[in-house]
């Protein structure tokens, strides 16, 4: 009755080299295999859907952060009894009024 023979270093190296060669051959065969257009289209569609979902998720998270920031600012303003900052339309109107005043002053100087 023969007992178990411990594989030596050479045996393990040969087994490893054979396994590596077999894996490389499998990868080469897979790379050379033609891709079915339907499968390719499905992969592209899945990738686009995933990208769209991730973009939507990022947009929702950004909106939520902005809303939280605005809410915190509003609460802080209420606590400090400070009037809220002017809106963009109000700022634009103030800038326009200043610009018009400068324009009118310049025209008045020329007369």
C-alpha distance (Angstrom), angle and dihedral (degrees) to the residues before:
residue distance angle dihedral
X1 . . .
X2 3.77 . .
X3 3.77 118.6 .
X4 3.78 130.4 -141.4
X5 3.78 113.2 -68.9
X6 3.79 114.1 -145.0
X7 3.83 108.9 -132.1
X8 3.75 110.4 -117.6
X9 3.78 128.8 -139.3
X10 3.79 92.8 -89.5
X11 3.80 92.2 51.1
X12 3.80 92.2 50.3
X13 3.81 91.8 47.2
X14 3.80 91.8 50.2
X15 3.81 92.1 47.9
X16 3.79 90.4 48.9
X17 3.81 92.4 49.0
X18 3.81 91.5 49.0
X19 3.81 91.9 49.1
X20 3.81 91.2 47.9
X21 3.81 91.8 49.4
X22 3.80 91.1 48.5
X23 3.82 91.3 49.9
X24 3.81 91.9 49.0
X25 3.80 91.3 49.9
X26 3.80 90.3 50.4
X27 3.81 91.2 51.1
X28 3.80 92.3 47.9
X29 3.79 91.1 49.9
X30 3.78 91.0 49.1
X31 3.81 91.7 49.1
X32 3.81 92.1 51.0
X33 3.80 94.3 47.6
X34 3.81 112.8 105.8
X35 3.78 115.7 -111.7
X36 3.78 116.4 -126.1
X37 3.83 109.5 -120.6
X38 3.80 90.9 -135.2
X39 3.79 91.2 54.2
X40 3.79 90.7 46.3
X41 3.80 91.6 50.0
X42 3.80 90.3 49.0
X43 3.80 91.2 50.8
X44 3.79 91.3 49.8
X45 3.80 91.5 48.1
X46 3.81 91.2 49.7
X47 3.80 91.4 48.6
X48 3.80 91.8 49.8
X49 3.80 91.8 47.3
X50 3.79 90.6 49.5
X51 3.80 91.9 48.6
X52 3.80 91.2 48.2
X53 3.80 91.7 49.4
X54 3.80 91.4 49.4
X55 3.81 91.6 48.8
X56 3.80 90.4 50.0
X57 3.79 90.5 48.4
X58 3.81 91.1 50.9
X59 3.82 90.9 47.9
X60 3.80 92.0 50.5
X61 3.79 91.1 48.6
X62 3.82 91.1 48.8
X63 3.81 91.9 49.6
X64 3.79 90.5 48.2
X65 3.82 91.4 50.9
X66 3.81 91.1 48.9
X67 3.80 91.7 48.6
X68 3.79 91.3 49.0
X69 3.80 90.6 48.9
X70 3.81 91.7 49.7
X71 3.79 91.1 47.2
X72 3.81 91.5 50.5
X73 3.80 90.4 49.2
X74 3.80 90.9 49.0
X75 3.80 92.2 49.7
X76 3.79 91.8 47.2
X77 3.81 90.4 49.5
X78 3.79 91.5 50.1
X79 3.78 90.9 49.9
X80 3.78 91.7 50.6
X81 3.83 92.7 42.9
X82 3.76 88.5 -127.6
X83 3.77 117.7 149.0
X84 3.79 112.8 -112.5
X85 3.78 116.4 -97.7
X86 3.79 115.3 -91.6
X87 3.76 117.1 -91.8
X88 3.78 122.3 -110.4
X89 3.81 90.5 -103.0
X90 3.81 91.2 54.6
X91 3.80 91.2 48.7
X92 3.79 90.6 49.4
X93 3.81 90.7 49.9
X94 3.82 91.3 50.8
X95 3.79 91.7 49.2
X96 3.80 90.8 48.6
X97 3.80 91.6 50.0
X98 3.82 91.3 51.0
X99 3.79 91.5 47.1
X100 3.81 91.7 49.0
X101 3.81 90.7 49.0
X102 3.81 91.4 52.2
X103 3.78 90.3 47.3
X104 3.81 92.0 50.3
X105 3.82 91.3 48.0
X106 3.79 91.1 50.4
X107 3.81 91.3 49.7
X108 3.81 90.5 47.8
X109 3.81 91.2 53.3
X110 3.79 91.4 52.2
X111 3.82 93.7 54.8
